[in-house]
Amino acid sequence: MRPPRGRSGSWTSRRVQISNCQVFAPTTTCDPTPSARRPSFLFPTRGGDLMRAIRGVAVVGLAVALLGLVVIVTVPQETSADTNTWTTDSDWLSGTMDSNVVLQGTGPAAYLELRKADFPDWMKMAPSTVPPRRDAACLAWIDVDNTFLMFGGSGSSGNLGDTWKYSFSADQWTELSLATHPSNRSTAGCAYDPVGQDVVLFGGNDGTAWSTETWKFDAVTSTWSQVFPSGSTPRNFWSTPMTYDSAQRKMVILFRNSVTVQMETWAYDPAANSWANRNPSTSPNARDGHAMVYVAAPDRTLVFSGAEGLTVYCDFWLYAYTPNSWTKVRDCVPNQDPNGRVGAGITSRTDCPVFMYGGFDGVAYPPETWCYEFGFGDWFNPAASGSPGARRNFQLATENGNISVFFGGSNTADGLKNDTWAFAKGYVPSTDAVWTSSTTPVDTGCTNPTYGHVYWNSTTNPTGAILRFQIATSVSPNGPWTFTGPGGLPGAHYTTWGQQIDPVNNNREYFRALAKLRTANGRVTPHLEDLEMTWICPPTAPRITDTNPASGQTNVPLNAHIWVNFSEPMNITTVTWTISGGITAGSSWSNGDRTLELTPSALFRDCTGYTAQITGGKDQNDGLDLVPGSAPNPWTFTTICVNPYVVTTDPVDGAVNVPVTKALVVTFSEPMNTGTVAWTISGGITLAGTWNGNRDVLTLSHGTSFATCTVYTAEITAGNDDQGLPLTAGPVPNPWSFFTVCANPYIVSTSPADGATNVALNAPIVVTFSRAMNPASVNWSFSDPGITFSPPAWSGGDTVLTLGHSSFAQATLYTTQITAGTDTGGSPLVPGPAPNPWSFTTVDLAPYITCESPADGAVDVPLDARILVCFSEAVDPVAISFTITPPIAMTLTWNPTMTNVTIDHATPLTPCTLYTVQVGGVGPGPLPNPWRFTTVCALGSPGGLAVSESPPNSVLLTWRAVTGATGYKVYTAPNRFAAFPSGWTLLTTVATTQYSASGHLTDGLIHYYLVRATSGASDGPNSTMGVKHVLSFVHSPTNTNVAWFSLPDMTTYRRASDIASKLTFANIDVVGKWDVGSQSTLVYYYARGNWRGTDFLVNPGDGLFLGVRQPFTWAVVGTDQDATLTFSVHPPPSTNTNWIGLPYTSRYQRASDVTNELTFAKITEFGMWDAATQTTVRWYWAGSAWAGSDFVIPQGAGLYIIVASGFAWTPGLLTPYRP
């Protein structure tokens, strides 16, 4: 039963209340299984009717029982159960699916199923209704309703005359009860006419005679009718296999005339309703039981095998309607073609023009599947994991070109059959397709869960479709994860809906799920529509797991919040708390109502102990009261102890125009111990202090007025808080000064201020007065007469005087004084809060860099370059440091004025290296410090050049990066001996380490390739040479068509099978090589539909050969290497002939180039295979000189040497090998 779709299932655990208790006096039982998940067959009544009925019975039974005695029935408390369901596409996608699992649908309708196989295979169908056993029935596919029509055949009690239709998509046979139909018969020929939409049936044996009737089944009306063709009709036959020639729109039959013992070819024209004897000049030998099918692509009808008496023929023929001729293709080739047989099923498919199965070969029933390809002219066995077994006398028909079906057949052991088989793309069989839930596991919400059951949709899965499940549990969300089934065994699976999860998983908080989908037959797939696993967290009272602040914690900040974590979600309306000290707090909840945050409404007091307590609360799930847990409750903590300090003063420090009667007000950061607070003030003033109620504000009053135009300095000299902590410095000055009200002008401030340091050398002197001054009355003095001042500048209504000047000296103390001045009213200047005179010290500037060579960012710096550094002034060499990375041995040479230094190095700098220079002991300046430069790169050659195909038409070159290169130049030439660079074409310059030569693969031309690294300023040496060459192979019907050849040392062809896969059976049927060690050939060949033999490795220098089936060309790409070939002398009868291959980019042009290098002491003959003549071209040692043909060596040639003595040889390359 499929669980309700309305429930969410996307990785969220949901708690549901299960109350499936059934009360029967005097006991009570409870089933923890959710009723919504029980199979429907447990509940014959609809919905909740049965449960209501049971409860009703229980109530009646209980009432009756109570009449006799008092029975106390205790109904258990509802059990809290959790469940996690995967049911939507999001749920399934949250996990991982292997390549055999397919997700179908979206939302709650989503489900998992097996993927369709890549290739068709045999599938035994399982229709619910099956026709009676039979063989020799008529079977044809009808496109009108996409069904297969079957008529008659030979049954257990004689010939049959029933009509059936089969739907592959529904896997269903349906009998048509038709009043009119052909008489009972077997071995009738039939085929479908898609133009007339009729199945044409002819002939057949009714048990006593062979019928000459022609019938049509109307595919639209599903009715039989006999037709009466004009002219003569075929007769004197035993069997009439029929096929539909779609090009001629005619039915074709070939049969043995029992009178003339000759084969006759007849055609039926459905449109004209007429038979015609074609009378071809040549026909196959007399036979019956042959297999016949028309194939549209070559427009030919193929006939295979058959028998005459006890003679089984093994041959096959092709019939061309135009020009009306039969042509024998060949007699069967043993171990390559099917053996002869009768009664085989045959049809045509889009993926197999002639598709044949089964039959009887006179001895046995070969359960073989065969395919014939017209292009290759060969039979092969298509991949199939099984077969329908031994049988004969059945008819194959094909739906839409890719679903071939047959019914029944017979053999001597089993007799007549009534099974239905299809050769089609089904679901991947006999393979576990695996879905695994997310690596983020399901959290049960408790450390001690009791796992319940596994549920899934099980009602829509047909026979043969298998669903299996496992669970992995862990105490940690990070695993480890071991998927197990019943018994906690990794090899076991949960296979029964509602199965109990093994108790070995209990008390593990986290879990993941795994599902396996499998089918024993590719025609069906399991559908996993939902998966659910349940568990119970046993009712436990809530507890506090930890708090922050923790119990006993000290130095808690005064603004701290209080955090409390509970073991499970709480009913937040029931949770209460207290905090000592009269602290109230607001609350908020998080973490699924497991975490309480208390925010105090006011700051805690410092250095104070507090006690917090959760005084009550119940959990959400079970309503249980809070119980003591691992964290203390109540718990205490102590706030941080903070020294008191002055927060504000009034007047503030630097205040002016302070009234002479102004009281001083001092505010502290916390309540003070008033008896410990002491203060002073300058000027002989007596201050009396008073405190506010909170003891944090002190007011100091004075009976004697302040003097005018006077600076007073006040200070709080001592004081402790209630904890005895002494007063410390705070945010405002203590002591602090202020200036009383004054009628005369005075200096309010100066810039630079008195005592200022690091004053800029060009900083102006600025004096601010309290009143508008008479500029002409203001005079000043400066301690250094060498400093010249600009004319004074006044601003701010003549309250601000600015004095510009020549540059100050570095690190110098200067003193300035306003010596006289009156305001606009004539009142003279008096001393004020700003010192007058005042002094300041100028900045002591560090020297800085004024020149750097090589400059920052310089590239291609010579390896012997000297490093020059200039300074803004004379420096102390001891105070200056130099760091160069990477390190070098330095020699420093200073000029006489100590303003520049030259750094020499005996060892040259490293090529293509980024150097960093940093000077210590200097200040910032206009040039960077540190700075960097890069030395010139000595570029290397690009290594690892690989040349490969990049279909459909490009050649791909790849290589390794070269240090210091900014790009790579790719060259090509049609002749490897062309002078470089004049004879080579620059294809491109690329920044990456690959290039695709578009069109080169298919242009039919020869290309050699070189790659060079470039820095822009210079180029490096050449890479290994690469090549794309075109090999041409000829074919002759009069010779063996052996073609010796060779490959570049490094290609993508590492085995014989790589070459066979590239060239295909259409072009070759043999790949071989000469094995130097064994002095013999290794062969990989094509036979009986597959490549067989030794799938040998292809090594550099191998001599290879092909068995050529037709002319073709082959674009070969690759590179060469320094490969060493080793040869030995073998005793007779060995001729010591060794087939070899030379590098495509070797330095050898002619045969003499090789023999001159090896000499006659090592070899006595060097030859080449000529595929056109199937002979060799020889260059041999004649005793005193080399003779024969000093042939030019083509790239890819098949070459051989005759060894005179053992030696090792590394053929030379035109360009050095760059690994």
ZIHU-V898315 format. One line per field, one symbol per residue. ss: DSSP state (A for helix, B for strand, O for the rest). burial: b if it has 16 or more other ideal C-beta (glycine too) atoms within 10 Angstrom, else e. Layout:
ss=???
burial=???
This chain:
ss=OOOOOOOOOOOOOBBBBBOOBBBBOOBBBBOOOOAAAOOAAAOOOOOOAAAAAAAAAAAAAAAAAAAAOOOOOOOOOOBBBBBBBBOOAAAAAOOBBOOOBBBBOOAAAOBBBBOBOOOOBBBBOOOOOOOOOBBOOBBBBBOOOOBBBBBBBBBOOBBBBBBBBBBOOOOBBBBBOOOOOOOOOBOOBBBBBOOOOBBBBBOOBOOOOBOOOBBBBBOOOOBBBBBOOBOOOOOOOOOOOBBBBOOOOBBBBBBBOOOOOOBBBBBBBOOOOBBBBOOOOOOOOOOBOOBBBBBOOOOBBBBBOOBBOOBBOOBBBBBBOOOOBBBBBBBOOOOOOOOOOBOOBBBOOOOOOBBBBOOBOOOOOOOOBBBBBOOOOBBBOOOOOOOOOOOBOOOOBBBOOOBBBBBOOBBOOOBBBOOBBBBBOOBOOOOOBBBBOOOOOBBOOOOOBBBBBBBBOOOOOOOOBBBBBBBBBBOOOOOOOOOBOAAAOOOOOBOOOOBBOOAAAOOOOBBBBBBBBBBOOOOOOOOBOOBBBBBBBOOOOOBBBBBBOOOOBBBBOOOOOBBBBBOOOBBBBBBBBBBOOOOOBBBBBBOOOOBBBBBBOOOOOOOOBBBBBBBBBBBOOOOOBOBOOOOOOOBBBBBOOOOOOBBBBBOOOOBBBBOOOOOBBBBBOOOBBBBBBBBBBOOOOOOBBBBOOOOOBBBBBOOOOOOOOOBBBBBBBBBBBOOOOBOOOOOOOOOBBBBBOOOOOOBBBBBOOOOBBBBOOOOOBBBBBOOOBOAAAOBBBBOOOOOOBOOOBBBOOOOBBBBOBOOOOOOOBBBBBBBBOBBOOOOBOOOOOOOOOBBBBBOOOOOOBBBBBOOOOBBBBOOOOOBBBBBOOOOOAAAOBBBBBOOOOOBBBBOOOOOBBBBBOOOOOOOOOBBBBBBBOOOOOOOOOOBBBBBOOOOOOOOOOBBBBBOOOBBBBBOOOOOOOOBBBBBBBOOOOOOOOOOOBBBBBBOOOBBBBBOOOOOOOOBBBBBBBBOOOOBBBBOOOBBBBBBBBOOOOOOOOBBBBOOOOBOOOOBAAAAAAAAAAAABBBBBBBBOOOOBBBBBBBBOOBBBBOOOBOOOOBOBBBBBOOOBBBBBBBBOOOOBBBBOOOOOOOOOBBBBOOOOOBOOOBAAAAAAAAOOOOBBBBBBBBOOOOBBBBBBBOOOOBBBOOOBOOOOBOBBBBBOOOBBBBOOBOOOOOO
burial=bbbeeeeebebeeeeeebeebebebeeeeeeebbeebbeeeeeeeeeeeeeeeeeeebeeeeeeeeeeeeeeeeeeeebbbbbbbbbbbebbeebebeebbbeeeeebebbbbbbebeebbbbbbebeeebebbbbbbbbbbeeeebbbbbbbbbeeebbbbbbbbebeebebeeeeeeebbebbbbbbbbbbeeebbbbbbbbbbeeebbbbbbbbebeebebeeeebeeebbeebebbbbbbbeeeebbbbbbbeeeeeebbbbbbbbeeebbbebebeebbebbbbbbbbbbeeeebbbbbbbbeeeebbbbbbbbebeeeebeebeebeeeebbbbbbbbbbbbbeebbbbbbbbbbeeebbbbbbbbeeebebbbebeeebbbbbbbbbbbbbbeeebbbbbbbbbeeeebbebbbbbbbbbbbebebbbbbeeebbebbbeebbbbbbbbbbeebeebbbbbbbbbbbeeeeeebebbbbeeeeeebbeebbbebbeebeebbbbbbbbbbbbebbbbbbbbbbbbbbbbbeebebbbeebebeeeeeebeeebebebbbbbbbeeeebebebeeebebeeeeeeebbebbbebeeebbbbbebebebeebbbbbbebebeebebebebbbbbeebbbbbeebebeeebbebeeebebebebbbbbeeeebebebeeebebeeeeeeebbbbebebeeebeebbbbebbbeebbbeeebebeebeeebebbbbbebebbbbbbbebeeeeeebeeebebebbbbbebeeeebebebeeeebeeeeeeeeeebbbbbbebeebeeebebebebeebbbeeeeebbebbbebebbbbbeeebbbbeebebeeebbbbeeebebebebbeebeeeebeeebeeebeeeeeeeeeebbbebebeeebeebbebebebeebeeeebebebbbbbbbebbbbeebbbbbbeeebbbbbbeebebbeebbbbbbeebeeeeeeebeebeeeeebebbbeebbeeeebbbbbbbbbbeeebbebbbbbbbbbbebeeeeeeebebbbbbbbbbebeebeebbeebebebbbbbbbbbbeeeebbbbbbbbbebeebebebebbbbbbbbbbeebebbbbbbbbebebebeebeeeeebebbbbbbbbbebeebebbbeebebebbbbbbbbebeeeebbbbbbeeeebeeeebebebbbbbbbbbbeebebebebbbebbe
